[in-house]
Amino acid sequence: MATKTPDMTAMLKDMMGAFPVDTSAMEASFKTSATLNEKLSGVALNAVEKSTEISSKWTKDTVAKLSEMAKAKNEPADYAKAMSDFATAYSEAAAEHMSAFAEVAKKVQSDTVELMMAAGKDMSEEAQTAMTKATSDVQTAAKKAASK
């Protein structure tokens, strides 16, 4: 008496066919991720642009003040005064420019938090939709498999 060995490949193929995979949720997640990365890159590039402008202005101001300090003076005391004036002006400029850098950093932080909150909300909604659809698909497939 010969016993027939079950065809596991056919059974596995039938089972996998009964539970279809929907890739639209993954595609939507990828698109959301790509959009988030684009927006975050925009925030970073904007910050780089603003920081470069601040640095350039600071450098130009410093060079202008240095050229004023480098001019020949009539009295030796005028050199000390020029040096003192430069140091005072540079300190004030440093405070002003550091404040500008801080504003750029604060805007980057604010924009990043806003983007992350929006992305989290979008991803949560997408996950909820995908899970609801997947549950429905599995229930439908299970009903079909049970009715065979």
C-alpha positions, 0 to 999 in steps of 0.5 A: 500500500503506497502513501502519497506525500503531500505536495508542500510547494503547491500547498504553500503556493495556494496559501500565499495566493489566498493572502494577497499583498498590497504594496500601495501602502509601502509606496505611499509610505515611501512617497511620504518619506521622500517628501519629508526628506525633501522638506528637511533638506530645504530647511537645512539648505535655507539655514546654510544660505542664511548662515553664509550670508551672516558670515559673509557680512561679518567678514566684510564688516571686520575687513572694513574696520581693520582697514580703518585701523590700519591707516597711518596715524599722526600720534602714537596714542591714536594707534591705541585708540584705533585698536580700542575702537576696533575691539569695541566694534568687533565685540558689538558685531560679534554679539549681533552676528551670534544673535543672527546665527541663533535666530537661524538655529531657532528657525531650523529647530521650529521648522524641523519640529513642525515637519516631524509632527506633520509627518508623524501624523501623516504616517500614523494615518497611513499606517491606520489605513493600511492596517484596516485594509490589510485586516479586511483583505485577510478576512476576505481571503480567510472567508474564501479559503474556508468556503473552498 
